[in-house]
Amino acid sequence: MGTILEYVMLMNPKISNEVATGLIAICSSEFMMRTNQRVIPMAANGLVARMVIEKYNRLGVEGLSSHSLGAASETFNEDYSSDVLAGIYSFRKLNCV
């Protein structure tokens, strides 16, 4: 298993290290918040890398999932794909009070 940065660079070598590192920080925090984890398990590195790639691909369009010129219709999606969300939820820990 590699680091999240290694996975990101394998998935999209065009991403600069600075952009990748910033997105990794954002996605890592989001992963830990959504899963109630204090650290990212090694098994989740690939998943967080996929989160980074999806977030990178949305840069500039900011969640635009469909666009139509004829009737000027736009649809926005602020969340990750269903595959990534399923992966995130598989790492979720429930807080017991």
C-alpha positions in Angstrom: 0.0 0.0 0.0 1.2 3.4 -0.9 0.7 6.9 0.4 -2.3 8.9 -0.6 -0.1 11.2 -2.6 1.4 8.3 -4.5 -2.1 7.0 -5.3 -3.2 10.5 -6.5 -0.2 10.9 -8.7 -0.8 7.4 -10.2 -4.4 8.2 -10.9 -3.7 11.7 -12.5 0.0 12.6 -13.0 -1.1 16.0 -14.3 -1.9 17.3 -10.8 0.8 19.4 -9.3 2.2 18.3 -5.9 1.0 21.6 -4.3 -2.6 21.1 -5.5 -2.6 17.4 -4.7 -1.2 18.1 -1.2 -3.9 20.8 -0.5 -6.7 18.5 -1.7 -5.3 15.6 0.3 -5.5 17.8 3.4 -9.1 18.8 2.7 -10.3 15.3 1.8 -8.4 13.7 4.7 -10.2 16.0 7.2 -13.5 15.3 5.5 -12.9 11.6 5.6 -12.1 11.7 9.3 -15.2 13.9 10.0 -17.6 11.7 8.1 -16.2 8.5 9.6 -15.6 9.6 13.2 -12.0 8.5 12.9 -9.0 10.3 14.4 -6.6 9.0 11.8 -6.9 7.6 8.3 -6.5 3.8 8.2 -3.9 2.6 5.7 -6.7 0.6 4.0 -8.5 3.9 3.2 -5.6 5.6 1.4 -6.9 4.6 -2.0 -10.4 5.8 -1.1 -9.1 9.2 0.1 -7.1 9.4 -3.2 -10.3 8.8 -5.1 -12.0 11.6 -3.1 -9.1 13.9 -4.1 -9.5 13.0 -7.8 -13.2 13.6 -7.7 -12.7 16.9 -5.9 -10.0 17.9 -8.4 -12.2 17.0 -11.4 -14.9 19.3 -10.0 -12.5 22.3 -9.7 -13.7 25.1 -12.0 -17.2 23.6 -12.4 -17.8 23.4 -8.7 -20.2 20.5 -8.6 -21.8 20.9 -12.1 -23.1 17.4 -12.9 -25.0 18.3 -16.1 -25.3 21.2 -18.4 -27.7 21.9 -21.3 -27.5 24.7 -23.8 -31.0 24.5 -25.3 -33.1 25.3 -22.3 -30.1 26.6 -20.3 -30.4 23.9 -17.6 -27.7 23.1 -15.1 -27.6 20.5 -12.3 -25.2 20.6 -9.5 -23.9 17.8 -7.4 -21.9 18.7 -4.3 -21.1 15.2 -3.1 -18.9 12.3 -4.1 -20.0 9.4 -6.4 -22.0 6.6 -4.9 -19.0 4.3 -5.0 -16.9 6.7 -3.0 -19.7 7.4 -0.5 -20.2 3.7 0.0 -16.5 3.4 0.7 -16.6 6.2 3.2 -19.6 4.8 5.0 -17.8 1.4 5.3 -15.2 3.0 7.5 -17.7 4.9 9.6 -17.4 4.4 13.4 -20.4 5.2 15.5 -20.0 7.2 18.7 -21.5 5.6 21.7 -22.6 7.8 24.6 
